[in-house]
Each structure stands twice: as structure tokens, then as C-alpha cells.
């Protein structure tokens, strides 16, 4: 009976651990992710629910670009918000700073929304049955809130 050198056992154990970790890390994950289409919007759902005071039914959630959000605002008779100016930051000489619109999601609720019930709605005096909320995903915040009687499916986004 021969005893294998200790380094062979250590190498075999190392390979087994590496294979186990690779299998564990490559499996499906649960939880919100900013990379998925709808799952990337999961982080903003609590904020959207607070905007409509937990009233109504969630009917649509999807990513939206700035251009699509601006078109949507104009279709509903609202002026798109002006782009925010970035804070004054000294530019790095090696890499120019590019300001892009953060990832955003469109969340639509169906319910009864009389004028004035949703703070920050644009235009403010409009009542409707649909609340369309555009929310920024990273550091969840409200970009715009639109109230209308037009179903989101009729807006052809």
C-alpha cells in the first residue's frame, strides 16, 4: 500500500472546491438586478406604490429611454422636464466625463386618480384612470408622473 504525496490530495481537493464554487456561482439568482428587463425595475416598485398611495392595480412595468419618456409626455400634453445639469466636477484629463440618462422604468397603475391626489403629476389639474410614473432605477427617484384616461396600450410606446 502506497501513500500518495500530500500535494496530490491538496490539488484534488482544490479542484473539487473550485468546481463546487463554479457550479454554485453559475446558477440562477433571485432578487432584483439592474441588468434584467423587468427585474431591473423591481427596486422602484415600492416608490411607485407610494406615489399612488397604494391605490390602483399595477398594469405595466418596463424599461424606458429618455426619448420614449419625452414622446410619452408630449403625447399626453405635458412638457418633458429639462435635463438635470451634473454637479461641477473637475474633469479627469485621461477620461472625459460623459453624462448619460440613468436607467429608468415606466410603471403604470390603473385606478381612480382625481386631480390633485398625486403630488407632482404633470399636468397637475388632470384627473384620470391611469398613473404613468417614470422612475430612475439607480438611487430610486421620480423623473415624472403623468395622469391620463388613455390606456398605456393605446399610447404605442
N, C-alpha and C positions, 0 to 999 in steps of 0.2 A: 504494500500500500504506500503510495507516494503522496506527499503533502504538496499541494500546489503552492507556488510562491505567493506571498501576500499581495503583491501588486496585481496579480490576475484577478483575485477576488475583488480588490478595490476597483479595478477597471470594469468588471462585470457589474458591480453594484452601481457604479457611476452611470453606466449606460442604462441600466434599469431605471434609475431615478430620472435621468434625462428623458427617457421615453414616457414615463409616467407623467412628468410635468408637461411635456409636449401635448399629450392626449388631453390633459385637464385644461390647458390653456386654449386649445383649439375648438372646444365645444361651444354650443350656443350659450349666450349670456342673457340674463334677464335684466331689466332695468332700462332707464332712459338713456338714449345715446343721441348725440348731436349729429351723427352720421347717417342715421336712418331717415326715411321719408316721413313717416308718421311718428315713429318712436322718438325722433329728434324734437318733436313738438310736445312730447309728454311733459316736459318740465314747465311749460307755460300754462297748462290746463288749470291749475289752481288759481292763477292770476285771472284767467279768462272767466272762471266761475265767479270770482269776487266782483268782477266788473258788472256782471248781470245780476248780482245779488242772489246767486244760486237759483235764479228763476229761468225757466225755459228748458228746452231739450237741445243737447249738443247734436248738431246735424252734419257738420263738416269740419275736418281739420286737415290741413295740408300746408306744405311749404309754399311760400310766395316770394317773388322777386320784387325789388323796388319798382320796376317798370309796371308790373302787373298790379301792384298795390296803388300806384298813381292812376292807372287806367280805371281801376275799380272806383277810386274816389271821384274821378271826373264823371263816370257813368252815373253815379248817384248824386251828382250836383254839389260835391264838396271840393274844396281846394286842397290839393295834396300839401302836406306840411313841408316847410322848407328844410333842406338838409341841414343837419347839425354841423357846426364847424368844430373840427378837432381842437383839443386844448393846445396851447402853444407849447410845442416840444422842439427842442433843438434837433435838427436833422442829423442823422448819422452820415458821415461822409462816405462810408463804404456801401451802405444800402439805403436807397431812397425810401422814404415812408410813403406807403400807398394807403389811402383811406378808402375802404370799401364798405358797402352797406352790410351790416351783420345779417346772419341768417335769421329769417323771420317766418312766422307761421300765420296762416289765416284760420281763425276759429269762428265758426258760425253757430249761433244759438237761435232757436225758433221759440217764440213766446210772445207775450203781450208787453210791449215797451212803450208806454205813453211818453210824450215829450217831457224832458226834464228828469226822467227816472234814472238815466245812465249818465253819470257825470263825465264830461269830456267828449260827448258824442258830437259828431260833425255831420251835417249842420245841427246845431243844438235844439232847434224848435221842431224837429221832425219826430213823429211817432211812427211806429211800425211793428211788424211781427218778426223781423229778423235783425239780430245784432251781429254785425260783421266786425271782428276785432283782429287787428294786425298787431302781433306781438313779436318783439325781438327775443331770440332764444337764449343767447348768452347774456347772463345777468338779466333775467326776465324783466321786461318793461313794456309799456304800451307805446305803440307807434301811432296808431289811430283807431278810432271807433266810429263805425258807420251804422246808422239805424235806417231800415228801409222796409217796405212791404214787398219788394221784389225778391223772390226766392233766389238763393245763390246759384242754383242750377240754370236759371234764366239769364244770368249775367255773363255766361260763356267765358269763364276765366281761363 
